[in-house]
Amino acid sequence: MRVIVLLSLLKLSEMRFGDLSKDGMEFNIMDFGNVVRVNPIDFYFSQVANNSIEFDLQFLRTSKPDILNNNIKNSNTIISRVVTQRALSSAQKHVDDIFKRNRPGALLSIFESKDKKSQEKALKNLKIEMDDLMHFFFIAYKELGYVYSFYKFEHLPKPFTHQQLPKVAYLEEDGSITKVGNTSLTDPQIKQILEQRKNTFLRIAEKGQDLHCFFYTMKSLKGLEANHPKHMHYVSNKWNYNRPELLKAFEQRLYPFSGTPHIEIIGN
């Protein structure tokens, strides 16, 4: 039985959208936070299903608001059923599509590598799509028993580390700042934070002491890091780091992983 976590649909009329708003604009924010040692297939399924639910309800709220009120008998029950079924079908199709991809043989070969050098060789000049990486995590779990973790580490420019930040800040195309929530910072300061902050994302497959970590920043995903094309990095326990040491290094922005393999990201 698949274990999933879906948004509550029992009382649609009481659900709030865009809890953060300003000047008629609404911001929908869904943040799963860190994910630790889970079944990646179920996690991905839940993520896609929740996104589908959020999209459909937001569409109904903005385009068909009368459908969500209580004046229509059994409307909430009917809508819940339809929206949920659409979400589950969409999520299952996404999972199936991942499994239909060609096996990421080069990525999977790192499980057979006995040392750091052979892992580096396996990943040299490798080019993958992001769905190939998800396929890797699916197979690692289903066939080999590796669980999945996801971490995000955010580091702000040092002058602003302890400042009160707005709840939402967005850099418009014209360079202006849209923000929601109280803050002591000026718009130029918020712009500096948005442009200079560093978010690092870790995606980990692990079983026992065996650990395989793929990590990237927003700049590396956009091809803006040191004139490299879009890419991610890889490190494993073969670099003589255990899990606590690895997470501490990223949390403290130490990055002691010189010469880690670059994996080029292709596709959208």
C-alpha positions as CSV (number, residue, x, y, z in Angstrom):
1,M,0.0,0.0,0.0
2,R,1.4,3.4,-1.0
3,V,1.8,5.8,2.0
4,I,1.2,9.4,0.8
5,V,0.6,12.7,2.5
6,L,-2.0,14.8,0.7
7,L,-3.4,18.2,1.4
8,S,-6.6,18.2,3.4
9,L,-9.7,18.4,1.1
10,L,-12.4,17.7,3.7
11,K,-13.3,21.4,4.1
12,L,-12.5,23.2,0.9
13,S,-14.5,26.3,1.8
14,E,-12.2,26.8,4.8
15,M,-8.9,26.4,2.9
16,R,-7.0,29.6,2.5
17,F,-5.0,30.4,-0.5
18,G,-2.3,33.0,-0.7
19,D,-2.0,33.5,3.1
20,L,0.6,36.1,2.2
21,S,-0.8,38.9,0.1
22,K,-0.1,42.5,-0.8
23,D,-1.8,44.9,-3.2
24,G,-4.2,42.3,-4.5
25,M,-1.3,39.8,-5.2
26,E,-1.3,36.4,-3.6
27,F,1.5,34.1,-2.9
28,N,1.1,30.4,-2.7
29,I,4.0,28.8,-1.0
30,M,4.5,25.0,-0.5
31,D,7.7,24.0,1.2
32,F,8.3,20.4,2.2
33,G,11.4,21.3,4.1
34,N,14.1,18.7,4.6
35,V,13.2,15.1,3.9
36,V,15.1,12.4,5.8
37,R,15.4,8.7,5.0
38,V,12.2,8.1,3.1
39,N,10.9,6.0,0.2
40,P,11.7,8.2,-2.8
41,I,8.9,6.8,-4.9
42,D,6.2,7.6,-2.3
43,F,7.8,11.0,-1.6
44,Y,7.8,11.9,-5.3
45,F,4.2,10.6,-5.7
46,S,3.1,12.7,-2.8
47,Q,4.9,15.8,-4.1
48,V,3.3,15.5,-7.6
49,A,-0.1,14.8,-6.1
50,N,0.0,17.8,-3.7
51,N,1.2,20.1,-6.5
52,S,-1.8,18.9,-8.6
53,I,-4.2,19.6,-5.8
54,E,-2.8,23.0,-5.2
55,F,-3.0,23.9,-8.8
56,D,-6.6,22.7,-9.3
57,L,-7.9,24.4,-6.1
58,Q,-6.1,27.7,-7.0
59,F,-7.7,27.5,-10.5
60,L,-11.1,27.0,-9.0
61,R,-10.7,29.8,-6.5
62,T,-9.7,32.3,-9.1
63,S,-11.8,31.1,-12.0
64,K,-14.8,29.4,-10.5
65,P,-15.2,30.7,-6.9
66,D,-18.9,29.9,-6.7
67,I,-18.2,26.2,-7.0
68,L,-16.3,26.3,-3.7
69,N,-19.1,27.9,-1.6
70,N,-21.5,25.9,0.6
71,N,-24.6,26.9,-1.4
72,I,-24.1,23.9,-3.7
73,K,-25.2,20.7,-2.0
74,N,-22.4,18.2,-1.6
75,S,-20.1,20.4,-3.6
76,N,-17.2,20.0,-1.3
77,T,-17.5,16.2,-1.3
78,I,-17.8,16.0,-5.1
79,I,-14.9,18.4,-5.7
80,S,-12.7,16.6,-3.2
81,R,-13.3,13.4,-5.0
82,V,-12.6,14.8,-8.4
83,V,-9.6,16.8,-7.4
84,T,-8.1,14.0,-5.4
85,Q,-8.6,11.5,-8.3
86,R,-7.0,13.8,-10.8
87,A,-4.0,14.3,-8.4
88,L,-3.6,10.6,-7.8
89,S,-3.8,9.8,-11.6
90,S,-1.3,12.5,-12.4
91,A,1.1,11.4,-9.7
92,Q,1.0,7.7,-10.8
93,K,1.6,8.8,-14.5
94,H,4.7,10.8,-13.4
95,V,6.1,7.8,-11.4
96,D,5.4,5.4,-14.3
97,D,7.1,7.8,-16.7
98,I,10.2,7.9,-14.6
99,F,10.4,4.1,-14.5
100,K,9.9,4.0,-18.3
101,R,13.2,5.9,-18.8
102,N,16.4,4.1,-19.9
103,R,18.2,2.8,-16.9
104,P,20.9,5.3,-15.8
105,G,23.7,2.8,-16.0
106,A,26.6,5.1,-15.4
107,L,25.0,6.5,-12.2
108,L,24.1,3.0,-11.0
109,S,27.7,1.9,-11.5
110,I,28.8,3.9,-8.5
111,F,27.2,1.3,-6.3
112,E,29.7,-1.2,-7.6
113,S,32.7,1.1,-7.3
114,K,35.0,0.2,-4.5
115,D,36.9,3.5,-4.1
116,K,36.7,7.2,-4.8
117,K,38.8,6.9,-7.9
118,S,36.5,4.4,-9.6
119,Q,33.5,6.5,-8.8
120,E,35.1,9.6,-10.3
121,K,35.9,7.5,-13.4
122,A,32.3,6.3,-13.7
123,L,30.9,9.9,-13.6
124,K,33.5,11.5,-15.8
125,N,32.0,13.5,-18.7
126,L,28.5,12.2,-17.7
127,K,25.5,14.2,-18.9
128,I,22.0,13.5,-17.5
129,E,18.6,15.0,-17.2
130,M,17.1,15.6,-13.7
131,D,14.6,12.8,-14.3
132,D,17.5,10.4,-14.7
133,L,18.6,11.3,-11.2
134,M,15.2,10.6,-9.9
135,H,15.2,7.3,-11.7
136,F,18.5,6.5,-10.0
137,F,16.9,7.1,-6.6
138,F,13.9,5.0,-7.5
139,I,16.0,2.1,-8.6
140,A,18.4,2.5,-5.6
141,Y,15.4,2.1,-3.3
142,K,13.4,-0.5,-5.1
143,E,16.2,-2.8,-6.1
144,L,19.0,-2.1,-3.6
145,G,17.2,-0.8,-0.5
146,Y,18.7,2.8,-0.4
147,V,16.6,5.4,1.3
148,Y,16.3,9.0,0.1
149,S,17.0,12.3,1.8
150,F,16.7,15.9,0.7
151,Y,18.3,18.9,2.4
152,K,18.4,22.6,1.7
153,F,21.0,24.9,3.2
154,E,20.6,28.6,2.8
155,H,23.4,31.1,3.5
156,L,22.8,34.8,3.5
157,P,25.4,37.5,3.0
158,K,27.1,37.9,6.4
159,P,25.9,41.5,7.1
160,F,22.3,40.2,7.0
161,T,22.5,36.9,8.8
162,H,20.7,38.1,11.9
163,Q,18.4,40.7,10.3
164,Q,14.6,40.5,10.3
165,L,13.7,39.3,6.8
166,P,10.3,39.7,5.1
167,K,8.1,36.6,4.8
168,V,8.3,36.9,1.0
169,A,10.6,38.9,-1.3
170,Y,10.6,38.8,-5.0
171,L,13.0,40.5,-7.5
172,E,11.0,41.9,-10.4
173,E,12.3,42.0,-14.0
174,D,12.7,45.7,-13.7
175,G,14.9,45.4,-10.7
176,S,12.3,46.5,-8.2
177,I,11.4,44.5,-5.0
178,T,8.1,43.1,-4.1
179,K,7.9,42.1,-0.4
180,V,5.4,40.9,2.2
181,G,5.9,41.1,5.9
182,N,7.7,43.3,8.3
183,T,11.4,43.9,7.8
184,S,14.1,46.4,8.9
185,L,15.8,46.1,5.5
186,T,15.7,48.5,2.7
187,D,14.8,47.4,-0.9
188,P,18.4,47.7,-2.0
189,Q,19.5,45.5,0.9
190,I,16.8,42.9,0.1
191,K,17.9,42.9,-3.6
192,Q,21.5,42.3,-2.4
193,I,20.4,39.3,-0.3
194,L,18.4,37.9,-3.2
195,E,21.3,38.2,-5.6
196,Q,24.1,37.1,-3.2
197,R,22.4,34.4,-1.1
198,K,23.5,30.8,-1.7
199,N,21.1,27.9,-1.5
200,T,22.7,24.5,-1.7
201,F,20.5,21.4,-2.3
202,L,21.6,17.9,-1.3
203,R,19.9,14.7,-2.6
204,I,21.2,11.6,-0.9
205,A,20.9,7.8,-1.3
206,E,22.1,5.8,1.7
207,K,22.1,2.4,3.2
208,G,23.9,1.8,6.4
209,Q,27.3,3.6,6.1
210,D,27.1,3.7,2.3
211,L,26.2,7.2,1.2
212,H,25.9,8.9,-2.2
213,C,25.3,12.6,-2.3
214,F,24.5,14.8,-5.3
215,F,24.5,18.5,-4.6
216,Y,24.0,21.7,-6.5
217,T,23.2,25.4,-6.1
218,M,20.8,27.6,-8.0
219,K,23.8,29.1,-9.9
220,S,25.1,25.7,-10.9
221,L,21.7,24.7,-12.1
222,K,21.6,27.8,-14.3
223,G,25.1,27.4,-15.6
224,L,26.3,30.5,-13.8
225,E,29.0,28.9,-11.7
226,A,32.6,29.5,-12.7
227,N,31.7,29.4,-16.4
228,H,30.6,25.8,-16.2
229,P,27.5,24.6,-18.0
230,K,24.5,23.5,-15.9
231,H,25.8,20.9,-13.5
232,M,25.7,19.2,-10.1
233,H,28.4,17.7,-7.9
234,Y,28.9,14.3,-6.4
235,V,30.5,13.1,-3.2
236,S,30.2,9.8,-1.2
237,N,31.5,8.2,1.9
238,K,34.5,7.2,-0.2
239,W,35.7,10.8,0.4
240,N,36.0,9.7,4.0
241,Y,33.0,11.7,5.3
242,N,30.1,10.1,7.2
243,R,26.6,11.5,7.2
244,P,26.9,13.9,10.3
245,E,30.2,15.3,9.0
246,L,28.8,15.8,5.5
247,L,25.8,17.7,6.8
248,K,27.8,19.8,9.2
249,A,30.2,20.8,6.4
250,F,27.3,22.1,4.3
251,E,25.6,23.7,7.2
252,Q,28.7,25.6,8.1
253,R,29.5,26.3,4.4
254,L,32.9,24.6,4.7
255,Y,32.7,22.7,1.4
256,P,35.9,20.7,1.9
257,F,35.2,18.7,-1.3
258,S,37.9,19.8,-3.7
259,G,37.8,18.2,-7.1
260,T,34.4,16.6,-6.8
261,P,33.0,15.3,-10.1
262,H,30.9,17.6,-12.2
263,I,27.8,16.0,-13.7
264,E,26.4,18.1,-16.6
265,I,22.6,18.6,-16.6
266,I,20.9,18.6,-19.9
267,G,17.3,19.2,-20.9
268,N,14.9,21.6,-19.3
